[in-house]
């Protein structure tokens, strides 16, 4: 399989794209600034998979969900979760309103209200 792919590349005279060091740094900077892998691939004129491999290969440089106390989920204590469950079960309030009130996403509120009270 690999040999077939390699021979196809050679036959079509389409060499594999390799990012130069400056392009790698640009890709990492773009990812840290919040740009998508698709946007990076388009800007660097390379494949999505190459751009993804580059931004994931550098430890400590990948953006992601904030860790520890900076993660919004940490601020949602068990007491707040129980309050959300009670208010949502009582009716008259939407998940989005609860999310706005407690500073989290509606998806997270949905997960919380479906769990039993602790």
N, C-alpha and C positions, 0 to 999 in steps of 0.2 A: 504494500500500500504506500509506504513512504517513498519507495523507489519510484513508483508510478507518478506520484506527485512531483518528485524532483525532476524526473525526466520530462514531464509536462512543462515545467517551468523552463527547462533548458530548451526544449523544442520551440516554445513560444517566445524564447528570448526575453523572458520577463523575469529579471532578477528579483530576489527578495529585497524588500525595503529594509534598510537598517538606519536607525536614527543616529545622527552624529551627537557628540557630547552636548553641544549647544542646544540641540533640539530636545534632548532628554531633560535638560534643566528647564527649558521653556515648558515642556509638558508637565513637569512637576509643579512649576509655579502656577500654571493654569489650573491644575487640579486643586492646589491649595487655595486658590482664589475662588473655588466653588464651581468651576466649569465642568460640564459633563465630559465623559470619555468620548462621546460622539463629537462634541465640539472640538476637542483636542485632536482627534483623528482627522477631522476636516481641515483644521488650521495647519496641521503638519503634513497633510496629504499622504496619510498612511492608513492602514487598516485599523478598524476598531480594536481588533485583538492585539495588535502591536502596541497601540496607545494604552490599552488596559494593562498589558504586561509591564510596560515601562512605569506607569504610575503606581502599580502594586508592588514593584520589585524593590523600592527604596524604603527601608524601615524608618518609621518615625516621621515620614513626610506625607503620609496619606491623610486626607481629611476624613472625618467620620463623626460619629455621635460623640459629644463631649463625655469625658470620663468623670467618674466620681461625683463630687458635689455640684459640678457644672451641668450634669445631666438632669433634665427637667423631671425625670422620674424619681429622682432622689427626694425631691421636695414633696412628693405625694406620699404622706405617711399613711399608716394603716387607719388612723383616725379619720383622715381626710377621705380615704377610700370608702370607709363605712358611711360617712356623711353623704358622699356621692350616691352610693347605693340606696340609702334611705330616701333621699330627695328624688331620685329618678323613679324609684318604686312608687312613691306617693303620687307621682304624675305632675303635670303642669310645668315641667321643665325639660328642655331638650338636652341631648348629649352635648351639642355645640355650646349651649349656654353654660353648662357645667365646665366644659373645656376652657372657655374664655375666662370664667370666674377663677379657676384654679391654675391657669397658666400651663395647660398641656394640650395635646391634640385630641380631636374628637375620636379618633381611632383608639387612643389609649383609654378614654372614658368608656368606650364600648366594651373593651376588654374587662375593665374594672367592674362595670355594672352587671356583667354576666357571671362574675365569680360570686360565690357565697360569702356572706359577711364573716369576718374573722374576729 
